[in-house]
Amino acid sequence: MAERYEYVPHRLLRNRVRDIASGAEGELMAVINENVSDSALRDHWMELAYIRVASGLEFTTAVDNVAPADDQPQTGRRRRDTTSA
């Protein structure tokens, strides 16, 4: 029987990420190209991202849903100085 998964390199591995589908944040532990087919007749391969949240639990999401987590609020960088005369 052939392997049903393979590890895939990803630029955000071991970094804090956000799952844009759920909004959950955690550390990207792995990206795996996995055969998720429930049929012996046809393979269905999908790249899944494994994200570990602060509690230690991991969940999967489509790799396209993974984005870097913003640790700094964006509004502070865009604020204009209104005190100058």
Rosetta blueprint (number, residue, H / E / L):
1 M L
2 A L
3 E L
4 R L
5 Y E
6 E E
7 Y E
8 V L
9 P L
10 H L
11 R L
12 L L
13 L L
14 R L
15 N L
16 R E
17 V E
18 R E
19 D E
20 I L
21 A L
22 S L
23 G L
24 A L
25 E E
26 G E
27 E E
28 L E
29 M E
30 A E
31 V E
32 I E
33 N E
34 E E
35 N E
36 V L
37 S L
38 D L
39 S L
40 A L
41 L L
42 R L
43 D L
44 H L
45 W E
46 M E
47 E E
48 L E
49 A E
50 Y E
51 I E
52 R E
53 V L
54 A L
55 S L
56 G L
57 L L
58 E E
59 F E
60 T E
61 T E
62 A E
63 V H
64 D H
65 N H
66 V E
67 A E
68 P E
69 A L
70 D L
71 D L
72 Q L
73 P L
74 Q L
75 T H
76 G H
77 R H
78 R H
79 R L
80 R L
81 D L
82 T L
83 T L
84 S L
85 A L
